[in-house]
Amino acid sequence: MKPAALVIALLLLAAVPFWVGNSFYVNIAAQILIYAVLALGLNVLVGYAGLVTLGHAALFGVAAYAGATLINAGHGPIIVAIGALATTLVATAIFAVLALRGTGLGFVMITVALGQIAWGIAYRWISLTNGDNGISINTRPAPFGLSLASANAFYWATLVVFLIAVAAMAIFVASPFGAALRGMRDQPRRMTALGYNVWLTRFLAFLFSGFWSGVAGLLYLYYNQFISPQTVALSASAEALLMVIAGGTATLLGPIIGAALVIIMKDVASAYIERWNFVRGAIFVLIVVFMPGGLVPGVARLWRWRR
């Protein structure tokens, strides 16, 4: 049953441009996939490592800013991707070394501070980031000679990256490393007593999370063809965290559902509902009250109860 459901889901995702038709909604679908990759990366820390961070938008933005700088310097897509992701990994390593010095609320506050530093650099270092005016690009990559200028082509390219991200997360969750990380989330002292290096494991998980945040940031840059300090603001980090919590932490499907919910409310419902922020807030309050584990675990629990 599961393989059949997976094949149906893949076919439905691949056919989105055909059954949606309107390029606006195809672009919304691409946005959902981009933010789903970011939420999946964040879920590595929040769900599987038990480390709540409010600075992940900074890593998302580092990749976008690095990519925009390299593109405007005349480099090709491969150099841009390597350079942007390498820069993101360096920034992630710095974040991890500093943030992992704290635990619990201390960890959260350090990530907030680091995110605010990144925002300050993006906003004030005008010679590097062009300040509040942001950086624009006028090109998208053409892998294997295929143009991504159209909404449909860009959606399919984003879908491929999204599927790779989901597969990587599934392998991670099923691996001994993923099991060890979950053990450290629940019983760090016991894992230390068993001979595991808790700090190093969390550091590597941070790098893995930062890498996929960087991939999402690069996709975001190519999608919008623009990057500004707003992308690395604290509100952007909180929005990403909301995606993970609303969908369900420590699940593969949860961050994807959460990303879809947030983007639909932000970009679709806002066109029809004047006080859409109030509605979105009410929805998430209801989720927290009635499904504290998130939508995916909550719906699964209701389904088991019904059966």
C-alpha positions as a Markdown table, in Angstrom:
| # | Residue | x | y | z |
|---|---|---|---|---|
| 1 | Met | 0.0 | 0.0 | 0.0 |
| 2 | Lys | 2.7 | 2.4 | 0.9 |
| 3 | Pro | 4.7 | 2.1 | -2.4 |
| 4 | Ala | 1.5 | 2.6 | -4.3 |
| 5 | Ala | 0.7 | 5.8 | -2.2 |
| 6 | Leu | 4.2 | 7.0 | -2.8 |
| 7 | Val | 3.9 | 6.6 | -6.6 |
| 8 | Ile | 0.5 | 8.4 | -6.6 |
| 9 | Ala | 2.0 | 11.2 | -4.6 |
| 10 | Leu | 4.9 | 11.6 | -7.0 |
| 11 | Leu | 2.6 | 11.6 | -10.0 |
| 12 | Leu | 0.4 | 14.2 | -8.4 |
| 13 | Leu | 3.4 | 16.4 | -7.6 |
| 14 | Ala | 4.8 | 16.1 | -11.1 |
| 15 | Ala | 1.5 | 16.9 | -12.7 |
| 16 | Val | 0.8 | 20.1 | -10.6 |
| 17 | Pro | 1.5 | 22.5 | -13.6 |
| 18 | Phe | -1.1 | 20.6 | -15.6 |
| 19 | Trp | -3.9 | 20.4 | -13.2 |
| 20 | Val | -3.3 | 23.8 | -11.7 |
| 21 | Gly | -2.8 | 25.6 | -15.0 |
| 22 | Asn | -2.4 | 29.1 | -13.7 |
| 23 | Ser | 1.2 | 30.2 | -13.5 |
| 24 | Phe | 0.5 | 32.1 | -10.3 |
| 25 | Tyr | -0.4 | 28.9 | -8.4 |
| 26 | Val | 2.4 | 27.0 | -10.0 |
| 27 | Asn | 4.8 | 29.6 | -8.5 |
| 28 | Ile | 3.0 | 29.1 | -5.1 |
| 29 | Ala | 3.6 | 25.4 | -5.4 |
| 30 | Ala | 7.3 | 26.1 | -6.1 |
| 31 | Gln | 7.4 | 28.3 | -3.0 |
| 32 | Ile | 6.0 | 25.6 | -0.9 |
| 33 | Leu | 8.6 | 23.1 | -2.1 |
| 34 | Ile | 11.4 | 25.7 | -1.4 |
| 35 | Tyr | 10.2 | 26.3 | 2.2 |
| 36 | Ala | 9.6 | 22.6 | 2.7 |
| 37 | Val | 13.3 | 22.0 | 2.1 |
| 38 | Leu | 14.1 | 24.7 | 4.6 |
| 39 | Ala | 11.6 | 23.2 | 7.1 |
| 40 | Leu | 13.0 | 19.7 | 6.6 |
| 41 | Gly | 16.5 | 21.0 | 7.3 |
| 42 | Leu | 15.3 | 22.9 | 10.4 |
| 43 | Asn | 13.5 | 19.8 | 11.6 |
| 44 | Val | 16.8 | 18.0 | 11.9 |
| 45 | Leu | 17.7 | 20.2 | 14.8 |
| 46 | Val | 14.2 | 20.9 | 16.3 |
| 47 | Gly | 12.7 | 17.5 | 15.9 |
| 48 | Tyr | 15.5 | 15.0 | 15.9 |
| 49 | Ala | 18.1 | 16.8 | 18.0 |
| 50 | Gly | 15.8 | 18.6 | 20.3 |
| 51 | Leu | 17.5 | 22.0 | 19.7 |
| 52 | Val | 15.1 | 24.8 | 19.1 |
| 53 | Thr | 16.7 | 27.5 | 17.0 |
| 54 | Leu | 15.4 | 31.0 | 16.0 |
| 55 | Gly | 18.3 | 31.9 | 13.7 |
| 56 | His | 18.0 | 29.5 | 10.8 |
| 57 | Ala | 16.8 | 32.2 | 8.3 |
| 58 | Ala | 20.4 | 33.6 | 8.6 |
| 59 | Leu | 21.8 | 30.4 | 7.1 |
| 60 | Phe | 19.1 | 30.5 | 4.4 |
| 61 | Gly | 20.0 | 34.1 | 3.7 |
| 62 | Val | 23.8 | 33.5 | 3.6 |
| 63 | Ala | 23.4 | 31.0 | 0.7 |
| 64 | Ala | 21.2 | 33.5 | -1.2 |
| 65 | Tyr | 23.5 | 36.5 | -0.6 |
| 66 | Ala | 26.6 | 34.4 | -1.5 |
| 67 | Gly | 24.9 | 33.1 | -4.6 |
| 68 | Ala | 23.7 | 36.5 | -5.7 |
| 69 | Thr | 27.3 | 37.9 | -5.3 |
| 70 | Leu | 28.8 | 35.1 | -7.3 |
| 71 | Ile | 26.2 | 35.4 | -10.1 |
| 72 | Asn | 26.7 | 39.2 | -10.4 |
| 73 | Ala | 30.5 | 38.5 | -10.5 |
| 74 | Gly | 29.9 | 36.5 | -13.7 |
| 75 | His | 30.3 | 32.9 | -12.4 |
| 76 | Gly | 28.4 | 29.9 | -13.8 |
| 77 | Pro | 25.7 | 27.9 | -11.9 |
| 78 | Ile | 28.1 | 25.2 | -10.7 |
| 79 | Ile | 30.6 | 27.6 | -9.2 |
| 80 | Val | 27.6 | 29.6 | -7.7 |
| 81 | Ala | 26.2 | 26.4 | -6.1 |
| 82 | Ile | 29.5 | 25.3 | -4.7 |
| 83 | Gly | 30.5 | 28.7 | -3.5 |
| 84 | Ala | 27.1 | 29.4 | -1.9 |
| 85 | Leu | 26.8 | 26.1 | -0.1 |
| 86 | Ala | 30.4 | 26.2 | 1.0 |
| 87 | Thr | 29.9 | 29.7 | 2.5 |
| 88 | Thr | 26.7 | 28.4 | 4.2 |
| 89 | Leu | 28.6 | 25.5 | 5.7 |
| 90 | Val | 31.3 | 27.8 | 7.1 |
| 91 | Ala | 28.6 | 30.1 | 8.6 |
| 92 | Thr | 26.8 | 27.0 | 10.0 |
| 93 | Ala | 30.0 | 25.8 | 11.6 |
| 94 | Ile | 30.4 | 29.2 | 13.3 |
| 95 | Phe | 26.8 | 29.1 | 14.4 |
| 96 | Ala | 27.1 | 25.6 | 15.8 |
| 97 | Val | 30.4 | 26.2 | 17.7 |
| 98 | Leu | 28.8 | 29.2 | 19.4 |
| 99 | Ala | 25.3 | 28.0 | 19.9 |
| 100 | Leu | 26.2 | 24.5 | 21.2 |
| 101 | Arg | 27.9 | 26.2 | 24.2 |
| 102 | Gly | 24.4 | 26.7 | 25.6 |
| 103 | Thr | 21.5 | 24.3 | 26.3 |
| 104 | Gly | 17.8 | 24.8 | 26.4 |
| 105 | Leu | 16.8 | 28.5 | 26.6 |
| 106 | Gly | 20.5 | 29.5 | 26.4 |
| 107 | Phe | 20.8 | 27.8 | 23.0 |
| 108 | Val | 17.6 | 29.5 | 21.7 |
| 109 | Met | 18.9 | 33.0 | 22.8 |
| 110 | Ile | 22.3 | 32.4 | 21.2 |
| 111 | Thr | 20.7 | 31.5 | 17.9 |
| 112 | Val | 18.5 | 34.6 | 18.2 |
| 113 | Ala | 21.6 | 36.8 | 18.8 |
| 114 | Leu | 23.4 | 35.2 | 15.8 |
| 115 | Gly | 20.5 | 35.7 | 13.6 |
| 116 | Gln | 20.3 | 39.3 | 14.6 |
| 117 | Ile | 24.0 | 39.7 | 13.8 |
| 118 | Ala | 23.4 | 38.3 | 10.4 |
| 119 | Trp | 20.5 | 40.7 | 9.9 |
| 120 | Gly | 22.6 | 43.6 | 11.0 |
| 121 | Ile | 25.3 | 42.7 | 8.5 |
| 122 | Ala | 22.8 | 42.3 | 5.7 |
| 123 | Tyr | 21.2 | 45.7 | 6.6 |
| 124 | Arg | 24.3 | 47.8 | 7.3 |
| 125 | Trp | 27.2 | 46.3 | 5.3 |
| 126 | Ile | 26.1 | 48.2 | 2.2 |
| 127 | Ser | 29.3 | 47.6 | 0.2 |
| 128 | Leu | 28.7 | 43.8 | 0.5 |
| 129 | Thr | 24.9 | 43.4 | 0.6 |
| 130 | Asn | 23.6 | 46.7 | -0.9 |
| 131 | Gly | 21.8 | 47.3 | 2.4 |
| 132 | Asp | 18.0 | 47.7 | 2.4 |
| 133 | Asn | 18.0 | 47.8 | -1.4 |
| 134 | Gly | 19.0 | 44.2 | -1.6 |
| 135 | Ile | 20.7 | 42.4 | -4.5 |
| 136 | Ser | 19.0 | 41.5 | -7.7 |
| 137 | Ile | 20.0 | 38.9 | -10.3 |
| 138 | Asn | 18.7 | 38.6 | -13.9 |
| 139 | Thr | 19.3 | 35.0 | -14.7 |
| 140 | Arg | 18.4 | 31.5 | -13.8 |
| 141 | Pro | 20.5 | 28.4 | -14.4 |
| 142 | Ala | 19.9 | 26.2 | -17.4 |
| 143 | Pro | 20.8 | 22.6 | -16.3 |
| 144 | Phe | 21.6 | 20.4 | -19.3 |
| 145 | Gly | 20.6 | 23.2 | -21.6 |
| 146 | Leu | 17.0 | 23.3 | -20.2 |
| 147 | Ser | 15.8 | 26.9 | -19.5 |
| 148 | Leu | 14.1 | 27.4 | -16.1 |
| 149 | Ala | 12.7 | 30.8 | -17.0 |
| 150 | Ser | 9.1 | 29.6 | -17.1 |
| 151 | Ala | 7.0 | 28.8 | -14.0 |
| 152 | Asn | 6.5 | 25.2 | -15.0 |
| 153 | Ala | 10.2 | 24.5 | -15.7 |
| 154 | Phe | 11.3 | 26.1 | -12.4 |
| 155 | Tyr | 8.7 | 24.1 | -10.5 |
| 156 | Trp | 9.9 | 20.8 | -11.9 |
| 157 | Ala | 13.5 | 21.7 | -11.2 |
| 158 | Thr | 12.6 | 22.6 | -7.6 |
| 159 | Leu | 10.6 | 19.4 | -7.3 |
| 160 | Val | 13.7 | 17.3 | -8.2 |
| 161 | Val | 15.7 | 19.1 | -5.5 |
| 162 | Phe | 12.8 | 18.7 | -3.0 |
| 163 | Leu | 12.7 | 14.9 | -3.7 |
| 164 | Ile | 16.4 | 14.6 | -3.2 |
| 165 | Ala | 16.0 | 16.4 | 0.1 |
| 166 | Val | 13.2 | 14.1 | 1.3 |
| 167 | Ala | 15.3 | 11.0 | 0.3 |
| 168 | Ala | 18.3 | 12.4 | 2.2 |
| 169 | Met | 16.1 | 13.0 | 5.3 |
| 170 | Ala | 14.6 | 9.5 | 5.1 |
| 171 | Ile | 18.1 | 8.0 | 4.9 |
| 172 | Phe | 19.2 | 10.2 | 7.8 |
| 173 | Val | 16.3 | 9.2 | 10.0 |
| 174 | Ala | 16.8 | 5.5 | 9.3 |
| 175 | Ser | 20.6 | 5.6 | 9.8 |
| 176 | Pro | 22.5 | 4.8 | 13.1 |
| 177 | Phe | 23.5 | 8.5 | 13.2 |
| 178 | Gly | 19.9 | 9.6 | 13.2 |
| 179 | Ala | 19.1 | 7.0 | 16.0 |
| 180 | Ala | 22.0 | 8.3 | 18.0 |
| 181 | Leu | 20.9 | 11.9 | 17.6 |
| 182 | Arg | 17.4 | 11.0 | 18.8 |
| 183 | Gly | 18.9 | 9.2 | 21.8 |
| 184 | Met | 20.9 | 12.4 | 22.6 |
| 185 | Arg | 17.7 | 14.4 | 22.4 |
| 186 | Asp | 16.0 | 12.1 | 25.0 |
| 187 | Gln | 18.9 | 11.0 | 27.2 |
| 188 | Pro | 22.1 | 13.0 | 26.5 |
| 189 | Arg | 23.8 | 11.8 | 29.8 |
| 190 | Arg | 23.1 | 8.2 | 29.1 |
| 191 | Met | 24.4 | 8.5 | 25.6 |
| 192 | Thr | 27.6 | 10.1 | 26.9 |
| 193 | Ala | 28.0 | 7.2 | 29.4 |
| 194 | Leu | 27.6 | 4.8 | 26.5 |
| 195 | Gly | 30.6 | 6.5 | 24.8 |
| 196 | Tyr | 29.0 | 8.8 | 22.3 |
| 197 | Asn | 30.4 | 12.2 | 21.6 |
| 198 | Val | 27.2 | 14.3 | 22.1 |
| 199 | Trp | 28.8 | 17.6 | 21.1 |
| 200 | Leu | 30.3 | 16.3 | 17.9 |
| 201 | Thr | 27.1 | 14.5 | 16.9 |
| 202 | Arg | 25.0 | 17.6 | 17.4 |
| 203 | Phe | 27.7 | 19.7 | 15.5 |
| 204 | Leu | 27.4 | 17.3 | 12.5 |
| 205 | Ala | 23.6 | 17.4 | 12.6 |
| 206 | Phe | 23.9 | 21.2 | 12.6 |
| 207 | Leu | 26.0 | 21.1 | 9.5 |
| 208 | Phe | 23.5 | 18.7 | 7.8 |
| 209 | Ser | 20.7 | 21.0 | 8.7 |
| 210 | Gly | 22.6 | 24.1 | 7.5 |
| 211 | Phe | 23.4 | 22.5 | 4.2 |
| 212 | Trp | 19.8 | 22.0 | 3.3 |
| 213 | Ser | 18.9 | 25.4 | 4.6 |
| 214 | Gly | 21.5 | 26.7 | 2.1 |
| 215 | Val | 20.0 | 24.6 | -0.7 |
| 216 | Ala | 16.6 | 26.2 | 0.0 |
| 217 | Gly | 18.2 | 29.7 | 0.1 |
| 218 | Leu | 19.8 | 29.2 | -3.3 |
| 219 | Leu | 16.4 | 28.0 | -4.7 |
| 220 | Tyr | 14.8 | 31.1 | -3.1 |
| 221 | Leu | 17.3 | 33.4 | -4.8 |
| 222 | Tyr | 16.6 | 31.8 | -8.2 |
| 223 | Tyr | 12.9 | 32.0 | -7.6 |
| 224 | Asn | 12.7 | 35.6 | -6.6 |
| 225 | Gln | 15.8 | 36.8 | -8.4 |
| 226 | Phe | 16.3 | 39.1 | -5.4 |
| 227 | Ile | 17.5 | 39.0 | -1.8 |
| 228 | Ser | 17.1 | 41.6 | 0.9 |
| 229 | Pro | 17.7 | 41.8 | 4.7 |
| 230 | Gln | 14.1 | 40.9 | 5.3 |
| 231 | Thr | 14.9 | 37.4 | 4.3 |
| 232 | Val | 17.2 | 36.9 | 7.3 |
| 233 | Ala | 15.0 | 38.7 | 9.8 |
| 234 | Leu | 13.9 | 37.2 | 13.1 |
| 235 | Ser | 10.4 | 36.9 | 11.8 |
| 236 | Ala | 11.6 | 34.7 | 8.9 |
| 237 | Ser | 13.2 | 32.3 | 11.4 |
| 238 | Ala | 10.1 | 32.3 | 13.5 |
| 239 | Glu | 8.0 | 31.5 | 10.4 |
| 240 | Ala | 10.2 | 28.5 | 9.5 |
| 241 | Leu | 10.0 | 27.2 | 13.1 |
| 242 | Leu | 6.2 | 27.6 | 12.9 |
| 243 | Met | 6.2 | 25.4 | 9.8 |
| 244 | Val | 8.0 | 22.6 | 11.6 |
| 245 | Ile | 5.9 | 22.8 | 14.8 |
| 246 | Ala | 2.6 | 23.1 | 13.1 |
| 247 | Gly | 3.2 | 20.1 | 10.8 |
| 248 | Gly | 4.8 | 18.0 | 13.4 |
| 249 | Thr | 8.4 | 17.7 | 14.6 |
| 250 | Ala | 10.4 | 14.6 | 14.2 |
| 251 | Thr | 8.3 | 13.5 | 11.2 |
| 252 | Leu | 9.2 | 13.6 | 7.5 |
| 253 | Leu | 5.7 | 14.8 | 6.3 |
| 254 | Gly | 5.1 | 17.3 | 9.1 |
| 255 | Pro | 7.5 | 20.1 | 7.9 |
| 256 | Ile | 6.1 | 19.7 | 4.3 |
| 257 | Ile | 2.5 | 20.1 | 5.5 |
| 258 | Gly | 3.5 | 23.0 | 7.8 |
| 259 | Ala | 5.3 | 24.8 | 4.9 |
| 260 | Ala | 2.2 | 24.4 | 2.7 |
| 261 | Leu | -0.1 | 25.7 | 5.4 |
| 262 | Val | 2.1 | 28.8 | 6.1 |
| 263 | Ile | 2.7 | 29.7 | 2.4 |
| 264 | Ile | -1.0 | 29.2 | 1.4 |
| 265 | Met | -2.1 | 31.4 | 4.3 |
| 266 | Lys | 0.5 | 34.0 | 3.5 |
| 267 | Asp | 0.2 | 34.2 | -0.3 |
| 268 | Val | -3.2 | 32.8 | -1.2 |
| 269 | Ala | -5.6 | 33.4 | 1.7 |
| 270 | Ser | -4.2 | 36.9 | 2.2 |
| 271 | Ala | -5.7 | 37.9 | -1.1 |
| 272 | Tyr | -9.2 | 37.0 | 0.1 |
| 273 | Ile | -9.1 | 37.6 | 3.8 |
| 274 | Glu | -8.2 | 41.1 | 5.1 |
| 275 | Arg | -7.2 | 40.0 | 8.6 |
| 276 | Trp | -5.4 | 36.8 | 7.4 |
| 277 | Asn | -2.7 | 37.2 | 10.1 |
| 278 | Phe | -5.5 | 36.8 | 12.7 |
| 279 | Val | -6.9 | 33.7 | 11.0 |
| 280 | Arg | -3.4 | 32.2 | 10.7 |
| 281 | Gly | -2.7 | 32.8 | 14.3 |
| 282 | Ala | -6.1 | 31.3 | 15.3 |
| 283 | Ile | -5.3 | 28.2 | 13.2 |
| 284 | Phe | -2.0 | 27.6 | 14.9 |
| 285 | Val | -3.5 | 28.2 | 18.4 |
| 286 | Leu | -6.1 | 25.5 | 17.5 |
| 287 | Ile | -3.3 | 23.1 | 16.3 |
| 288 | Val | -1.3 | 23.6 | 19.5 |
| 289 | Val | -4.4 | 23.1 | 21.7 |
| 290 | Phe | -6.0 | 20.1 | 20.0 |
| 291 | Met | -3.0 | 18.6 | 18.3 |
| 292 | Pro | 0.0 | 19.6 | 20.4 |
| 293 | Gly | 2.3 | 17.2 | 18.5 |
| 294 | Gly | 1.4 | 18.9 | 15.2 |
| 295 | Leu | -1.0 | 18.2 | 12.3 |
| 296 | Val | 0.6 | 14.9 | 11.0 |
| 297 | Pro | 0.8 | 13.1 | 14.4 |
| 298 | Gly | -2.6 | 14.5 | 15.4 |
| 299 | Val | -4.3 | 13.3 | 12.2 |
| 300 | Ala | -2.6 | 9.9 | 12.5 |
| 301 | Arg | -3.9 | 9.7 | 16.1 |
| 302 | Leu | -7.4 | 10.6 | 15.1 |
| 303 | Trp | -7.3 | 8.0 | 12.3 |
| 304 | Arg | -6.2 | 5.3 | 14.7 |
| 305 | Trp | -9.0 | 6.3 | 17.1 |
| 306 | Arg | -11.5 | 6.2 | 14.3 |
| 307 | Arg | -10.4 | 2.7 | 13.3 |
